[in-house]
Amino acid sequence: MKTLSVHEAKSGLSAVLAEVEATGESFLVCRHGKPVAELVPHRKRDRLGPHPVMRRIKIKYDPTEPLAEDEWPEDSR
């Protein structure tokens, strides 16, 4: 990871973005020697994969099994 000052990042943003795009390297932007922001390459999410939270859900019954007569909701009339 390379380090840039805020001034270097501002004046050469196009060049820095081109380098991130070409090499995939990250940059740390610092103000007065203290880290302020991190410039990292964008990662495209896989929309076909399950969401991490949804991956943890476990169903402990057969959702295709028909309901018994006493499990049907009452008539709401």
C-alpha positions in Angstrom: 0.0 0.0 0.0 1.4 3.4 -1.0 1.0 6.5 1.1 0.0 9.9 -0.3 -0.4 13.3 1.3 -3.7 15.1 0.8 -2.0 17.6 -1.5 -0.5 14.7 -3.6 -3.9 13.0 -3.8 -5.7 16.2 -4.8 -3.2 17.3 -7.4 -2.8 13.9 -9.0 -6.2 12.2 -8.4 -6.6 11.1 -12.1 -3.1 9.5 -12.1 -3.7 7.8 -8.8 -7.1 6.4 -10.0 -5.5 5.2 -13.2 -2.8 3.4 -11.2 -5.4 1.8 -8.9 -7.4 0.7 -12.0 -4.3 -0.7 -13.8 -2.5 -2.4 -10.9 -5.2 -2.9 -8.2 -2.9 -1.4 -5.6 -4.4 0.5 -2.6 -3.3 4.0 -1.5 -3.5 5.5 2.0 -4.2 9.3 2.1 -2.6 11.0 5.1 -3.0 14.5 6.5 0.0 15.7 8.6 1.2 12.1 8.7 -2.0 10.7 10.1 -4.2 8.3 7.9 -7.4 10.0 6.7 -8.7 7.7 3.9 -7.9 4.6 2.0 -8.3 4.4 -1.8 -8.9 0.8 -2.8 -10.0 -0.8 -6.0 -13.7 -1.5 -6.4 -14.8 -5.1 -6.1 -17.9 -6.0 -8.1 -20.3 -8.1 -6.0 -21.5 -11.5 -7.2 -25.3 -11.0 -7.4 -25.9 -14.8 -7.8 -24.3 -15.7 -4.5 -26.3 -15.6 -1.3 -26.0 -12.6 1.1 -23.7 -13.4 4.0 -26.5 -13.0 6.5 -28.9 -15.1 4.5 -26.2 -17.8 4.4 -26.5 -18.3 8.2 -30.3 -18.9 8.2 -31.1 -22.6 8.9 -34.6 -24.0 8.3 -35.3 -27.0 10.5 -38.4 -28.2 8.8 -39.5 -29.1 5.3 -41.1 -26.0 3.8 -42.7 -28.0 1.1 -44.7 -30.2 3.5 -48.4 -29.3 3.6 -49.9 -27.8 6.7 -52.0 -29.9 9.0 -55.7 -28.9 9.5 -55.0 -27.3 13.0 -52.0 -25.2 11.6 -54.1 -23.2 9.1 -54.9 -19.6 10.3 -58.3 -18.8 11.6 -60.8 -17.3 9.1 -60.6 -13.5 9.6 -64.3 -12.7 8.8 
